[in-house]
Structure formats: C-alpha cells, structure tokens
Amino acid sequence: MNQDQIKELLLRLEETGLEFSVTMTGKKSTKVNGLYKPDTHEILLHNKNFDNDNQLIYTAIHEYAHHLQCERDGGMRTARCHSATFWARFHGLLAKAESEGLYHIGLEQSQELSALTEEIRTKYLEENGKLMKELGALLAKAQALCKSAGVRYEDYIDRVLCLPRSAARTAVKVSVLDINPSMGYETMKIVAAQGSPEKRAAAEELFRSRQSPDSVKVQLAKKRDEDDPRQRLEKEKWRLERTIVQLKERLEQVDKSLSIISTVS
C-alpha cells in the first residue's frame, strides 16, 4: 500500500477535521514502527519494519488514533499519551477496520497459534479464574475462623499468608459476587469493581463481545458520566481550560517566532 491508500483507509474508519499527512520513511527502525508528530500532524511509518500490509495497517491505525486524540484534546502536551482512553479509541478503530474487511488479526493463518489460543483460554485463564474464586471463598472462611479464634485477620493476611490486603479483598469480592470465571481473573477483577449488578452485567457482556479491558473501562466510565451531568460538565470544563492554556502557549511561541523574523528582516 502507498501513502495515499493508507490515508484513504484511515479516513474511512473515522473522519477528522484536522488535516494530516502520511509518510512512508523507507527506513527500518529498531525502536518504533511508527510515529505521530502532533506539531505537524504527520504520521510517519517505518515501512521496512513490516512483513505485510496487515502489519502496516495496524501501526497506521495506532498513529491515527494519536491524531484523533490530538484533535479532541487540542494537542498532545502530556507524556502519558497511551492512556486508557487512547487504547479504547485505538481498539475501536481496529474493530471497525476488521468489520469492514480492512484489517484482520490473522489467527487463521496458523493452526498452531489458534490451538494455543484455545489452550490458554481454557486451561489457564479460565482455570486461574476458578482457582482465584475458590481462594476468595477460603479467605472469607478464614476471616470467620480468625474472628472466632481471636486472631487478627489482617495479621493473618500480612504475615501468615503474606498476601497484599488489596489482593485478598479483591479475591473475596470476586467470590461473593459470583463472577463468571471463564474470562480469567484479571478480567473478573474489572467486572467486580463495578458498583451495581447492572453495571457488572454490562461489563461481562462487553467482555463476551471481545472488547479490550481499556475499551470496557472507558465505556463504563462514559456511562457514569452520562448518568452524572455535573461530573460530565466538570470534565468538559477541565478539558476546555487545558486547551486554552495550550493555545496560549502556542500563541506565545508564534509571537516570538514572528518577532525574530521581523528582526532579521
């Protein structure tokens, strides 16, 4: 694929009001596959890094997600550009690209990888979920026994089992809430963190539809904002204030550059 084709593909996934360019560097990089330059809105792709167009498209979509974030936030002035919001947007773009036949993960290219994936899901993720759920039930039982024996449960967790207290609390919560273990323990923890049965059911449904953890977190947070208009407006106010500060800084830079040019002239 050439630069124009890549740009056309990206615009098919989501329109942008901020003009951008795509440049194939013709180079191989050992550090990164691509780069987004927020000051010039340029997507750089080190095309010698890729074995096929599918890999190239993946990186192009990644950098385009940065561009869309830059457009939304009024710039990229923070070192933490790979936030949960970014990953949710990126994974959403990938899902759309898949649905339109523009990109595919490619598991079907390897029967061995497909078989290994199923083994990981069933023998390790699901089994780990079941074990941690059973652990939570045992910890709840241990807490009751500690109380009846006059033993401080916290000391038991800290110095007998040598478990972080937060890990013990989460395991008990996952067990009490009866979270489906088939999704794996780390995913179960995200579901258990939701504050109501309805939200936990929504989280489980999102995971069943193969949404990424960051996508699920962002969607659930967005739903909370919609439920709380004050919180939504406060976040919008914060984004606008940050954008104003960034624009003022940029205006000062432009003024300085103009002054230098005028002096030279």
C-alpha positions as CSV (number, residue, x, y, z in Angstrom):
1,M,0.0,0.0,0.0
2,N,1.2,3.6,-0.7
3,Q,0.7,6.7,1.4
4,D,-2.5,7.9,-0.3
5,Q,-4.1,4.5,0.1
6,I,-3.2,4.4,3.8
7,K,-4.7,7.9,4.4
8,E,-7.9,6.9,2.5
9,L,-8.2,3.8,4.6
10,L,-7.8,5.8,7.9
11,L,-10.4,8.4,6.8
12,R,-12.9,5.5,6.1
13,L,-12.6,4.5,9.7
14,E,-13.2,7.9,11.1
15,E,-13.4,11.4,9.6
16,T,-11.2,14.2,11.1
17,G,-11.4,17.9,10.8
18,L,-7.7,18.3,11.4
19,E,-5.6,17.8,8.2
20,F,-2.9,15.3,8.5
21,S,-0.3,13.5,6.3
22,V,1.1,10.0,6.0
23,T,4.7,9.5,5.2
24,M,6.5,6.2,4.4
25,T,10.0,6.8,5.6
26,G,11.5,3.9,3.6
27,K,13.5,3.0,6.7
28,K,13.8,0.3,9.2
29,S,13.8,1.3,12.9
30,T,14.7,-0.9,15.9
31,K,12.9,1.5,18.3
32,V,9.4,2.1,16.9
33,N,7.3,1.0,13.9
34,G,5.7,4.4,13.5
35,L,5.4,7.9,15.0
36,Y,2.9,10.7,15.2
37,K,4.1,14.3,15.2
38,P,1.5,16.5,16.9
39,D,3.0,19.8,15.9
40,T,2.8,19.0,12.1
41,H,0.0,16.3,12.3
42,E,2.3,13.9,10.4
43,I,2.1,10.1,10.6
44,L,5.5,8.5,10.0
45,L,5.6,4.8,9.1
46,H,8.9,2.9,9.0
47,N,7.6,0.6,6.3
48,K,10.8,-1.5,6.2
49,N,9.7,-2.9,9.6
50,F,6.7,-4.7,8.2
51,D,6.4,-8.1,6.5
52,N,2.9,-7.4,5.1
53,D,0.2,-4.7,4.6
54,N,-1.7,-6.0,7.6
55,Q,1.1,-5.1,10.0
56,L,1.5,-1.7,8.3
57,I,-2.2,-1.0,8.7
58,Y,-2.1,-1.9,12.4
59,T,0.6,0.7,13.0
60,A,-1.1,3.3,10.8
61,I,-4.3,3.0,12.8
62,H,-2.3,3.3,16.0
63,E,-0.8,6.6,14.9
64,Y,-4.1,7.8,13.5
65,A,-5.6,7.2,17.0
66,H,-3.0,9.6,18.3
67,H,-4.1,12.1,15.7
68,L,-7.7,11.8,16.7
69,Q,-6.8,12.2,20.4
70,C,-4.8,15.3,19.5
71,E,-7.7,16.7,17.6
72,R,-10.1,16.0,20.6
73,D,-7.7,17.3,23.3
74,G,-6.3,20.3,21.4
75,G,-2.8,18.9,21.3
76,M,-0.6,16.3,22.9
77,R,1.2,18.1,25.7
78,T,1.5,15.2,28.1
79,A,4.0,12.4,28.4
80,R,1.2,9.9,29.1
81,C,-0.2,9.7,25.6
82,H,-1.0,6.0,25.9
83,S,-3.9,6.4,28.3
84,A,-6.9,4.1,28.7
85,T,-8.9,6.5,26.5
86,F,-6.3,6.2,23.8
87,W,-6.2,2.4,23.8
88,A,-10.0,2.3,23.8
89,R,-10.1,4.5,20.7
90,F,-7.4,2.5,19.0
91,H,-9.1,-0.8,19.7
92,G,-12.4,0.6,18.5
93,L,-10.8,1.7,15.2
94,L,-9.3,-1.8,14.8
95,A,-12.6,-3.4,15.4
96,K,-14.2,-1.2,12.8
97,A,-11.4,-2.0,10.3
98,E,-12.0,-5.7,10.9
99,S,-15.7,-5.4,10.4
100,E,-15.1,-3.6,7.0
101,G,-12.5,-6.2,5.9
102,L,-9.7,-3.7,6.0
103,Y,-7.7,-5.4,8.7
104,H,-7.6,-8.8,10.4
105,I,-5.7,-10.2,13.3
106,G,-4.7,-13.3,11.3
107,L,-5.1,-16.2,13.8
108,E,-6.4,-18.2,10.9
109,Q,-3.0,-18.1,9.3
110,S,-1.7,-20.5,11.9
111,Q,-3.5,-23.6,13.2
112,E,-0.9,-24.0,15.9
113,L,-1.5,-20.4,17.1
114,S,-5.3,-20.9,17.1
115,A,-4.9,-24.1,19.1
116,L,-2.5,-22.5,21.5
117,T,-5.0,-19.6,22.0
118,E,-7.8,-22.0,22.9
119,E,-5.5,-23.8,25.3
120,I,-4.6,-20.5,27.0
121,R,-8.2,-19.5,27.4
122,T,-9.5,-22.8,28.8
123,K,-6.5,-24.3,30.7
124,Y,-5.1,-21.2,32.1
125,L,-7.3,-18.1,32.0
126,E,-10.5,-20.0,33.0
127,E,-8.8,-22.3,35.4
128,N,-7.0,-19.4,37.1
129,G,-10.4,-17.6,37.4
130,K,-11.8,-20.7,39.1
131,L,-8.9,-21.1,41.4
132,M,-9.0,-17.4,42.5
133,K,-12.7,-17.6,43.0
134,E,-12.2,-20.6,45.3
135,L,-9.4,-18.7,47.0
136,G,-11.7,-15.9,47.8
137,A,-14.2,-18.3,49.3
138,L,-11.5,-19.8,51.5
139,L,-10.3,-16.4,52.6
140,A,-13.8,-15.5,53.6
141,K,-13.9,-18.7,55.7
142,A,-10.5,-17.9,57.2
143,Q,-11.8,-14.4,58.2
144,A,-14.6,-16.0,60.1
145,L,-12.3,-18.6,61.8
146,C,-9.8,-15.8,62.7
147,K,-12.7,-13.9,64.5
148,S,-13.8,-17.0,66.4
149,A,-10.2,-17.8,67.4
150,G,-9.4,-14.2,68.5
151,V,-6.8,-13.8,65.7
152,R,-6.4,-10.5,63.8
153,Y,-7.4,-11.3,60.3
154,E,-5.1,-8.5,59.0
155,D,-2.1,-10.0,60.7
156,Y,-3.0,-13.4,59.3
157,I,-3.2,-12.0,55.8
158,D,0.0,-9.9,56.2
159,R,2.4,-12.3,57.9
160,V,0.9,-15.8,57.7
161,L,-0.2,-15.9,54.0
162,C,2.0,-12.9,53.0
163,L,-0.7,-11.6,50.7
164,P,-1.3,-7.9,49.9
165,R,-4.5,-6.9,51.7
166,S,-5.9,-5.4,48.5
167,A,-5.4,-8.8,46.7
168,A,-7.2,-10.6,49.5
169,R,-10.1,-8.2,49.4
170,T,-10.5,-8.5,45.7
171,A,-10.4,-12.3,45.7
172,V,-13.2,-12.4,48.4
173,K,-15.2,-9.8,46.4
174,V,-14.9,-11.8,43.2
175,S,-16.1,-14.9,45.0
176,V,-19.0,-13.3,46.8
177,L,-20.3,-11.6,43.6
178,D,-20.1,-14.9,41.8
179,I,-18.3,-13.5,38.7
180,N,-18.0,-15.9,35.7
181,P,-14.5,-17.4,35.8
182,S,-14.3,-18.2,32.1
183,M,-13.0,-14.7,31.3
184,G,-9.9,-15.1,33.6
185,Y,-9.1,-13.5,36.9
186,E,-7.8,-10.1,35.8
187,T,-10.9,-9.5,33.8
188,M,-13.1,-10.7,36.7
189,K,-11.5,-8.0,38.8
190,I,-12.6,-5.3,36.4
191,V,-16.2,-6.7,36.5
192,A,-16.1,-6.9,40.3
193,A,-15.1,-3.3,40.5
194,Q,-18.4,-2.1,39.0
195,G,-20.8,-0.7,41.6
196,S,-24.1,-2.4,40.8
197,P,-25.4,-5.7,39.4
198,E,-26.5,-3.9,36.2
199,K,-23.0,-2.5,35.6
200,R,-21.4,-5.8,36.3
201,A,-23.7,-7.5,33.8
202,A,-22.9,-4.8,31.3
203,A,-19.1,-5.3,31.8
204,E,-19.4,-9.1,31.4
205,E,-21.4,-8.6,28.2
206,L,-18.7,-6.2,26.8
207,F,-16.0,-8.8,27.6
208,R,-18.0,-11.5,25.9
209,S,-18.1,-9.4,22.8
210,R,-14.2,-9.5,22.8
211,Q,-13.8,-5.8,23.8
212,S,-10.4,-5.0,25.3
213,P,-10.1,-4.2,29.1
214,D,-9.4,-0.5,28.3
215,S,-12.4,-0.3,26.0
216,V,-14.6,-1.8,28.7
217,K,-13.3,0.6,31.4
218,V,-13.8,3.7,29.2
219,Q,-17.3,2.7,28.1
220,L,-18.4,2.1,31.6
221,A,-16.8,5.4,32.8
222,K,-18.6,7.2,29.9
223,K,-21.9,5.7,31.1
224,R,-21.2,7.0,34.6
225,D,-20.6,10.5,33.2
226,E,-23.9,10.3,31.3
227,D,-25.6,9.3,34.5
228,D,-24.0,12.3,36.4
229,P,-24.3,15.5,34.3
230,R,-22.3,17.5,36.9
231,Q,-19.3,15.2,36.6
232,R,-19.5,15.3,32.8
233,L,-19.6,19.1,32.8
234,E,-16.7,19.3,35.2
235,K,-14.6,17.1,32.9
236,E,-15.5,19.2,29.9
237,K,-14.6,22.4,31.8
238,W,-11.2,20.8,32.7
239,R,-10.6,19.9,29.0
240,L,-11.5,23.4,27.8
241,E,-9.3,25.1,30.4
242,R,-6.4,22.8,29.4
243,T,-7.0,23.6,25.7
244,I,-7.0,27.3,26.4
245,V,-3.7,27.1,28.2
246,Q,-2.1,25.1,25.4
247,L,-3.4,27.6,22.8
248,K,-2.0,30.5,24.8
249,E,1.4,28.8,25.0
250,R,1.3,28.2,21.2
251,L,0.3,31.8,20.6
252,E,3.3,33.0,22.6
253,Q,5.6,30.7,20.6
254,V,4.2,32.1,17.3
255,D,4.6,35.7,18.5
256,K,8.2,35.1,19.4
257,S,8.9,33.5,16.1
258,L,7.3,36.4,14.3
259,S,9.3,38.8,16.3
260,I,12.5,37.0,15.4
261,I,11.6,37.0,11.7
262,S,10.8,40.7,11.8
263,T,14.1,41.5,13.5
264,V,16.0,39.5,10.9
265,S,14.1,41.2,8.0
